């Protein structure tokens, strides 16, 4: 907010890939995030040109991708639904 307080916390459950090896478990990897330097350059340019910057969040951006290989996922401890323990 305008006072620097946190309005709400956000979190995202992502596939844990730290045990995968490039060339064996996957060929390419992508991160849907921008580097801090790129954001700073963009904001500086927008400020210099007196541009208005808008922000948005697309909640279903990664739900419909087609996978070419099998991916195994497990729930983090404490997040398993006791009624559906095999559902992620």
C-alpha positions as CSV (number, residue, x, y, z in Angstrom):
1,X,0.0,0.0,0.0
2,X,1.0,3.6,0.0
3,X,2.5,3.3,3.5
4,X,4.7,0.3,2.5
5,X,2.6,-2.3,4.3
6,X,1.7,-5.7,2.9
7,X,-1.9,-5.9,1.7
8,X,-1.8,-9.7,1.0
9,X,0.7,-12.5,0.7
10,X,0.9,-14.5,-2.6
11,X,2.4,-18.0,-3.1
12,X,2.6,-20.4,-6.1
13,X,3.0,-24.1,-6.0
14,X,5.5,-25.1,-8.7
15,X,7.0,-28.4,-9.7
16,X,10.2,-29.2,-7.8
17,X,12.9,-29.5,-10.4
18,X,16.1,-29.4,-8.3
19,X,16.8,-33.1,-8.8
20,X,16.5,-33.0,-12.5
21,X,19.5,-32.9,-14.8
22,X,19.7,-31.0,-18.1
23,X,19.9,-33.4,-21.1
24,X,18.5,-36.3,-19.1
25,X,15.3,-35.1,-17.5
26,X,14.7,-32.1,-19.7
27,X,16.1,-30.3,-22.7
28,X,15.1,-26.7,-22.2
29,X,14.0,-24.6,-19.2
30,X,12.2,-21.3,-18.9
31,X,11.4,-19.0,-16.0
32,X,8.3,-16.7,-16.3
33,X,10.1,-13.9,-14.5
34,X,12.0,-10.8,-15.5
35,X,15.4,-9.9,-14.1
36,X,15.4,-7.0,-11.7
37,X,17.7,-5.1,-14.0
38,X,15.2,-5.3,-16.9
39,X,12.4,-4.1,-14.6
40,X,14.5,-1.1,-13.5
41,X,15.4,-0.2,-17.1
42,X,11.7,-0.4,-18.1
43,X,10.5,1.7,-15.2
44,X,13.2,4.3,-15.8
45,X,12.4,4.6,-19.5
46,X,8.6,4.8,-18.7
47,X,9.3,7.6,-16.1
48,X,11.6,9.5,-18.5
49,X,8.9,9.4,-21.2
50,X,6.0,10.2,-18.7
51,X,4.3,6.9,-19.6
52,X,1.7,5.2,-17.4
53,X,2.6,1.7,-16.3
54,X,-0.1,-0.8,-15.6
55,X,0.3,-4.2,-13.9
56,X,-1.8,-7.3,-14.4
57,X,-1.8,-11.0,-13.4
58,X,-2.9,-13.8,-15.7
59,X,-4.0,-16.6,-13.4
60,X,-4.4,-19.3,-16.1
61,X,-1.3,-18.6,-18.2
62,X,0.4,-22.0,-17.5
63,X,-2.6,-24.3,-17.2
64,X,-2.9,-25.4,-20.8
65,X,0.6,-26.2,-21.9
66,X,1.2,-29.5,-23.8
67,X,4.0,-31.6,-22.2
68,X,6.0,-33.9,-24.5
69,X,7.3,-36.0,-21.6
70,X,6.0,-37.4,-18.3
71,X,6.4,-35.1,-15.3
72,X,6.1,-36.5,-11.8
73,X,4.9,-34.1,-9.0
74,X,4.5,-34.6,-5.3
75,X,2.8,-32.4,-2.7
76,X,4.9,-30.5,-0.1
77,X,4.6,-31.8,3.4
78,X,1.5,-30.4,5.1
79,X,-0.4,-29.7,1.8
80,X,-1.7,-33.2,1.1
81,X,-5.6,-33.4,1.1
82,X,-6.4,-36.4,3.3
83,X,-9.6,-37.1,1.2
84,X,-7.5,-37.1,-2.0
85,X,-3.9,-38.0,-1.2
86,X,-3.0,-38.8,-4.8
87,X,-4.3,-35.6,-6.2
88,X,-1.9,-32.6,-6.8
